Amino acid sequence: MAAVVTDQFRIVNASNFVDSVVSDNNSYYVFLSLDNPTTVGFGRSTDWNSNTPSPTDNVQYLGHYRDTTLFGKKITSSNIRRLIRKITWTSNTSYEMYRHDYSISNPTPNSNTSRLYDSNYYVINKDYRVYICIDNGSSGENPKGNKSQDEPTFTDLEPSAPGVSGDGYIWKYLFSVSPSDIIKFDSTEYVVVPNDWESSTDSQIVSVREAGNSNINFNQIKKVYIENGGKTGYSSGNVDILGDGSGARVSITATGGVITSAVVTSGGSGYTWGIVDLGKLQPSGNIEDPAAKLVVIIPPSKGHGYDIYSELGTDKVLIYTRFDDSTKDFPTDTQFSQVGIIKNPTIFTSDTIIFTENQYSSLYAIKLTSNFAGTPPVVGDKIEQTRTDGKVAKGYVASYDSETKVLKYFRDRSLYFGNTQNEVDYNKVTENSKVYDFESSANNITSSGSFAGSIDTSFGENKIVIGSKVINLGVTFTGGIANPEINKKTGDIIYIDNRPLVERDIRQKEDVKIILEF
């Protein structure tokens, strides 16, 4: 049995994802992860930077991604947008006209694609206004149409010619990309589409959405394409467009009995298919082969501009996040080699209460005393503490703030698998393969480097005062120790991307852009 997943299914899935993200019931976060990708250990490789591996999608690695996360920032309605390809208007270029019937057997004449959405049937101009091509001057005798000479710049609601060159193009204005979206989302490949098109109260969007697309006047016909003007016998006149709609009319011009022009004078409403009533323009009643073929171009559901997601094929979503130095949740002395998206992690003390804050730290933290031996901790170093019960707590350094004396770390299975970095048995597995927490009562901390220090066991704040400056640490300490803000074992990781190692710096900000294709 032949079957196909339709374009509309992908468009709906993209819209459903956006709706899920901006819903008050969910919390999605972009996170950065894995600051030591070349350390010998599970989920890493010594040549990571020169030969970055593809992510592994299974339950085992999803757990590892959670363990090595550093921090995350919430995705909100202000930093998620649907996407379309960027097709910049260029003079003397041929563009496709919108048609409802492109397919494998009827490919687009210029782009030679079987899908409308793969063709160049819309443009963005120099002012970041987006237009759809209603007519490119094409016909059966000129199937590729003309080359566009006049850049569309108008914001009129009705389809219009953009200039006086006579290039035959008719464009329909759809929307303008806002200045804030240009700054945040602009790229060489894609254009972002406004959110909440169907419910927006923005006056410009409302005007485009409702222009001729009311519940009474919807699916208005804008174009009749002359595939074949016929051989002879046709006369000029105004006739109806028949079909499952009503009220549409077209003015026919015939020269020497051959139809040379078909101009829609009334769009009517309710059409999902149509055929021009040429019976009244055939006085003899005898149609000579080849008969005229006028294709009634059916607009998108409820008309052009009513649902631009379907009209433009928005099956991609762009997520933008900026990590800067504005919060101690995002330490600038760390590094990362993975970017991901997680849905609905819970607070640290629960596996049911969803974390909802704007950002989180997923690192453990230790407030050290001012005095320590050797050099300061280094990102990627292994740290250990021999507890009062003789057990050994372990972790990897993710950050060390020399001003606040706060060390942040994470731990994953590579610390416990032994030198084999897998489940193979090894000597002292009993002592070394169980996870133990660092504790205040045994305040000695050493690293694989030359660092040795002590926990400031008297510290129990979420901020620290240095001179006249009050520094918010982002997490609350108890006995010099703080836990992550989220429960790392919870949440659904829905996206992961491995990248060559990126080193953070106080002088830079990381703008992370993720494109999801449905």
Solvent accessible surface area in square Angstrom, and as a share of the most:
residue,aa,sasa,rsa
1,M,239,1.07
2,A,104,0.81
3,A,100,0.78
4,V,123,0.71
5,V,83,0.48
6,T,69,0.40
7,D,35,0.18
8,Q,79,0.35
9,F,112,0.47
10,R,70,0.25
11,I,9,0.04
12,V,77,0.44
13,N,47,0.24
14,A,0,0.00
15,S,20,0.13
16,N,82,0.42
17,F,24,0.10
18,V,4,0.02
19,D,73,0.38
20,S,28,0.18
21,V,5,0.03
22,V,54,0.31
23,S,34,0.22
24,D,149,0.77
25,N,122,0.63
26,N,28,0.14
27,S,2,0.01
28,Y,8,0.03
29,Y,0,0.00
30,V,1,0.00
31,F,1,0.00
32,L,0,0.00
33,S,0,0.00
34,L,0,0.00
35,D,0,0.00
36,N,7,0.04
37,P,1,0.01
38,T,55,0.32
39,T,46,0.27
40,V,102,0.59
41,G,11,0.10
42,F,20,0.08
43,G,19,0.18
44,R,26,0.09
45,S,34,0.22
46,T,101,0.59
47,D,67,0.35
48,W,3,0.01
49,N,73,0.37
50,S,102,0.66
51,N,100,0.51
52,T,44,0.25
53,P,52,0.33
54,S,95,0.61
55,P,51,0.32
56,T,50,0.29
57,D,130,0.68
58,N,65,0.33
59,V,129,0.74
60,Q,69,0.31
61,Y,53,0.20
62,L,41,0.20
63,G,18,0.17
64,H,0,0.00
65,Y,3,0.01
66,R,42,0.15
67,D,38,0.20
68,T,0,0.00
69,T,6,0.03
70,L,0,0.00
71,F,0,0.00
72,G,0,0.00
73,K,44,0.19
74,K,41,0.17
75,I,2,0.01
76,T,50,0.29
77,S,60,0.38
78,S,60,0.39
79,N,15,0.08
80,I,0,0.00
81,R,30,0.11
82,R,8,0.03
83,L,2,0.01
84,I,7,0.04
85,R,79,0.29
86,K,50,0.21
87,I,17,0.09
88,T,73,0.42
89,W,33,0.12
90,T,76,0.44
91,S,58,0.37
92,N,89,0.46
93,T,47,0.27
94,S,30,0.19
95,Y,4,0.02
96,E,2,0.01
97,M,5,0.02
98,Y,15,0.06
99,R,22,0.08
100,H,84,0.37
101,D,46,0.24
102,Y,25,0.09
103,S,42,0.27
104,I,155,0.79
105,S,107,0.69
106,N,52,0.27
107,P,55,0.34
108,T,1,0.01
109,P,50,0.31
110,N,46,0.23
111,S,38,0.24
112,N,115,0.59
113,T,31,0.18
114,S,47,0.30
115,R,69,0.25
116,L,25,0.13
117,Y,31,0.12
118,D,63,0.33
119,S,0,0.00
120,N,52,0.27
121,Y,0,0.00
122,Y,6,0.02
123,V,0,0.00
124,I,8,0.04
125,N,6,0.03
126,K,138,0.58
127,D,70,0.36
128,Y,66,0.25
129,R,70,0.26
130,V,0,0.00
131,Y,0,0.00
132,I,0,0.00
133,C,0,0.00
134,I,8,0.04
135,D,22,0.11
136,N,3,0.01
137,G,27,0.26
138,S,9,0.06
139,S,28,0.18
140,G,35,0.33
141,E,172,0.77
142,N,55,0.28
143,P,70,0.44
144,K,118,0.50
145,G,13,0.12
146,N,52,0.26
147,K,104,0.44
148,S,0,0.00
149,Q,80,0.35
150,D,27,0.14
151,E,37,0.17
152,P,0,0.00
153,T,55,0.32
154,F,36,0.15
155,T,57,0.33
156,D,81,0.42
157,L,71,0.35
158,E,96,0.43
159,P,28,0.18
160,S,30,0.19
161,A,60,0.46
162,P,26,0.17
163,G,34,0.32
164,V,155,0.89
165,S,60,0.39
166,G,72,0.69
167,D,13,0.06
168,G,34,0.33
169,Y,1,0.00
170,I,52,0.26
171,W,0,0.00
172,K,7,0.03
173,Y,2,0.01
174,L,0,0.00
175,F,3,0.01
176,S,33,0.21
177,V,15,0.08
178,S,45,0.29
179,P,101,0.64
180,S,73,0.47
181,D,14,0.07
182,I,42,0.21
183,I,152,0.77
184,K,55,0.23
185,F,2,0.01
186,D,55,0.29
187,S,40,0.26
188,T,125,0.73
189,E,114,0.51
190,Y,41,0.15
191,V,6,0.04
192,V,8,0.04
193,V,1,0.00
194,P,25,0.15
195,N,25,0.13
196,D,73,0.38
197,W,2,0.01
198,E,112,0.50
199,S,75,0.48
200,S,19,0.12
201,T,126,0.73
202,D,72,0.37
203,S,89,0.58
204,Q,77,0.34
205,I,19,0.10
206,V,41,0.24
207,S,45,0.29
208,V,1,0.00
209,R,26,0.10
210,E,95,0.43
211,A,23,0.18
212,G,31,0.30
213,N,9,0.05
214,S,52,0.34
215,N,123,0.63
216,I,140,0.71
217,N,68,0.35
218,F,65,0.27
219,N,11,0.05
220,Q,31,0.14
221,I,1,0.00
222,K,56,0.24
223,K,28,0.12
224,V,2,0.01
225,Y,13,0.05
226,I,26,0.13
227,E,69,0.31
228,N,51,0.26
229,G,11,0.11
230,G,9,0.09
231,K,110,0.47
232,T,50,0.29
233,G,35,0.34
234,Y,13,0.05
235,S,42,0.27
236,S,65,0.42
237,G,26,0.25
238,N,90,0.46
239,V,4,0.02
240,D,54,0.28
241,I,5,0.03
242,L,83,0.41
243,G,28,0.27
244,D,72,0.37
245,G,19,0.18
246,S,75,0.48
247,G,53,0.51
248,A,2,0.01
249,R,90,0.33
250,V,0,0.00
251,S,35,0.23
252,I,3,0.02
253,T,62,0.36
254,A,20,0.16
255,T,91,0.53
256,G,71,0.69
257,G,14,0.13
258,V,48,0.27
259,I,5,0.02
260,T,77,0.45
261,S,37,0.24
262,A,14,0.11
263,V,88,0.51
264,V,32,0.19
265,T,86,0.50
266,S,45,0.29
267,G,13,0.13
268,G,16,0.16
269,S,21,0.13
270,G,21,0.20
271,Y,0,0.00
272,T,88,0.51
273,W,144,0.51
274,G,19,0.19
275,I,102,0.52
276,V,11,0.07
277,D,35,0.18
278,L,19,0.09
279,G,47,0.45
280,K,161,0.68
281,L,10,0.05
282,Q,28,0.13
283,P,111,0.70
284,S,77,0.50
285,G,54,0.52
286,N,112,0.58
287,I,92,0.47
288,E,83,0.37
289,D,115,0.60
290,P,71,0.44
291,A,44,0.34
292,A,19,0.15
293,K,107,0.45
294,L,17,0.09
295,V,20,0.11
296,V,6,0.04
297,I,6,0.03
298,I,14,0.07
299,P,7,0.04
300,P,12,0.08
301,S,83,0.53
302,K,64,0.27
303,G,2,0.02
304,H,10,0.04
305,G,0,0.00
306,Y,71,0.27
307,D,50,0.26
308,I,0,0.00
309,Y,14,0.05
310,S,27,0.17
311,E,3,0.01
312,L,4,0.02
313,G,9,0.09
314,T,0,0.00
315,D,18,0.09
316,K,36,0.15
317,V,0,0.00
318,L,6,0.03
319,I,0,0.00
320,Y,25,0.09
321,T,1,0.01
322,R,94,0.34
323,F,0,0.00
324,D,22,0.11
325,D,69,0.36
326,S,91,0.58
327,T,29,0.17
328,K,64,0.27
329,D,5,0.03
330,F,4,0.02
331,P,15,0.09
332,T,29,0.17
333,D,64,0.33
334,T,3,0.02
335,Q,30,0.13
336,F,5,0.02
337,S,0,0.00
338,Q,2,0.01
339,V,0,0.00
340,G,0,0.00
341,I,0,0.00
342,I,7,0.04
343,K,52,0.22
344,N,30,0.16
345,P,0,0.00
346,T,7,0.04
347,I,52,0.26
348,F,71,0.29
349,T,119,0.69
350,S,20,0.13
351,D,101,0.52
352,T,107,0.62
353,I,101,0.51
354,I,58,0.30
355,F,12,0.05
356,T,84,0.49
357,E,106,0.47
358,N,78,0.40
359,Q,49,0.22
360,Y,1,0.00
361,S,1,0.00
362,S,0,0.00
363,L,2,0.01
364,Y,29,0.11
365,A,0,0.00
366,I,0,0.00
367,K,15,0.06
368,L,1,0.00
369,T,43,0.25
370,S,83,0.54
371,N,127,0.65
372,F,62,0.26
373,A,61,0.47
374,G,51,0.49
375,T,80,0.46
376,P,67,0.42
377,P,11,0.07
378,V,87,0.50
379,V,31,0.18
380,G,17,0.16
381,D,26,0.14
382,K,67,0.29
383,I,0,0.00
384,E,61,0.27
385,Q,1,0.00
386,T,72,0.42
387,R,45,0.16
388,T,100,0.58
389,D,78,0.41
390,G,47,0.45
391,K,86,0.37
392,V,43,0.25
393,A,0,0.00
394,K,13,0.06
395,G,0,0.00
396,Y,12,0.05
397,V,0,0.00
398,A,0,0.00
399,S,4,0.02
400,Y,21,0.08
401,D,33,0.17
402,S,78,0.50
403,E,75,0.34
404,T,1,0.01
405,K,45,0.19
406,V,7,0.04
407,L,0,0.00
408,K,11,0.05
409,Y,3,0.01
410,F,0,0.00
411,R,40,0.14
412,D,4,0.02
413,R,60,0.22
414,S,7,0.05
415,L,11,0.05
416,Y,13,0.05
417,F,39,0.16
418,G,20,0.19
419,N,146,0.75
420,T,61,0.35
421,Q,35,0.15
422,N,60,0.31
423,E,128,0.57
424,V,83,0.48
425,D,111,0.58
426,Y,46,0.17
427,N,139,0.72
428,K,140,0.59
429,V,59,0.34
430,T,115,0.67
431,E,105,0.47
432,N,47,0.24
433,S,43,0.28
434,K,121,0.51
435,V,76,0.43
436,Y,31,0.12
437,D,77,0.40
438,F,10,0.04
439,E,38,0.17
440,S,30,0.20
441,S,88,0.57
442,A,10,0.08
443,N,61,0.31
444,N,68,0.35
445,I,1,0.00
446,T,63,0.36
447,S,17,0.11
448,S,81,0.52
449,G,45,0.43
450,S,69,0.45
451,F,5,0.02
452,A,37,0.29
453,G,9,0.08
454,S,39,0.25
455,I,2,0.01
456,D,33,0.17
457,T,62,0.36
458,S,104,0.67
459,F,25,0.10
460,G,41,0.40
461,E,86,0.39
462,N,62,0.32
463,K,96,0.40
464,I,31,0.15
465,V,94,0.54
466,I,58,0.29
467,G,72,0.70
468,S,118,0.76
469,K,100,0.42
470,V,93,0.54
471,I,14,0.07
472,N,101,0.52
473,L,5,0.02
474,G,27,0.26
475,V,12,0.07
476,T,87,0.50
477,F,3,0.01
478,T,109,0.63
479,G,21,0.20
480,G,0,0.00
481,I,29,0.15
482,A,3,0.02
483,N,72,0.37
484,P,5,0.03
485,E,43,0.19
486,I,4,0.02
487,N,30,0.15
488,K,25,0.11
489,K,179,0.76
490,T,20,0.12
491,G,15,0.14
492,D,86,0.45
493,I,20,0.10
494,I,77,0.39
495,Y,50,0.19
496,I,30,0.15
497,D,37,0.19
498,N,19,0.10
499,R,65,0.24
500,P,75,0.47
501,L,49,0.24
502,V,49,0.28
503,E,117,0.52
504,R,12,0.04
505,D,43,0.22
506,I,116,0.59
507,R,209,0.76
508,Q,67,0.30
509,K,113,0.48
510,E,17,0.08
511,D,67,0.35
512,V,6,0.03
513,K,79,0.33
514,I,2,0.01
515,I,74,0.38
516,L,24,0.12
517,E,123,0.55
518,F,66,0.27
